Amino acid sequence: MADIFDLRGMEPPEPLLFILRHIDVARNSDALTVHLWHDPVPLYPELAERGWTWEKLREAPDGVILRVSPAGGEGRT
């Protein structure tokens, strides 16, 4: 698995902003895997608007591991 960015130490809304900044810089090329405390439901419409998908790789008491990737790659909306 690729590097996982652990965003659990950030205060809201910083984890979501981190992900959105990555997407804006990646220019639809680089997938991102993150570890968050909770399922980031408010993030999903933002990802869809930008043409990105998501996949929950793991959901556990210590948080959610989520991979976001450009549409057309692996992921789920």
N, C-alpha and C positions, 0 to 999 in steps of 0.2 A: 504494500500500500504506500502511496505517496506520503510526503510529510503532512502531519496533521497540525494545524494551528490551534492551540488551546486558548480559546477566547473566554473561558469561564471566569477569569479574574477581572474582566472588564465590566464597568458599570453600563447599564442600558442608557442610551441606545448604541453605545460604541461597538458591540459585536456586529450588529446589523450594518452600521456604517462602514466597518472594516470590510465586510463582504462586498458591499456595493462599490466601494472604492476599488477593490480588486477587479471587479467586473468591468468597471469603467476603464481601468488601465490595461487589462488583459486583452481588450479588443476582440472578444469572442474566441480566444484561443486556449487559454490555460484553465484547466479545472482546478478547483480549490476544495480541500477537505478541512473541515473545522470541527472542534469539540465545543459544544455549547451546553449551558445548564438546562435549557428547555427547548422544546420544539418551537422554532421561530416562525410561527404561523403568519405574523405580519410581513415577513420577508417574502413569502411565496408569490404574492401578486407583483411585487417589485421585480422579482426574478423573471416571471413570465413576461412582463412588459418589456424587459431588456432582452428577451429571447434566450433565457437560460433555463435549465431544468435542475431538479434536485433529486437526491436519493438519500434516504436515511440508511446509513450503513449499520448503525447500532443505536438502540435506545435502552438505557439502563438508569439505575438510581443516580449514577454520577454524571448523567447528562446524555446528550444526543450527539452522535458523530454523523455529520452531514457532508455530502459531497455535492457541490454545485458545478455544473459544466454547461458549455454552450449547447443550445438546442441542436439536435442532430447527433450529439454524442450520447453517452450513456447517462441515464437519469430518468426521473419521473416527475411529472407535473400533476 
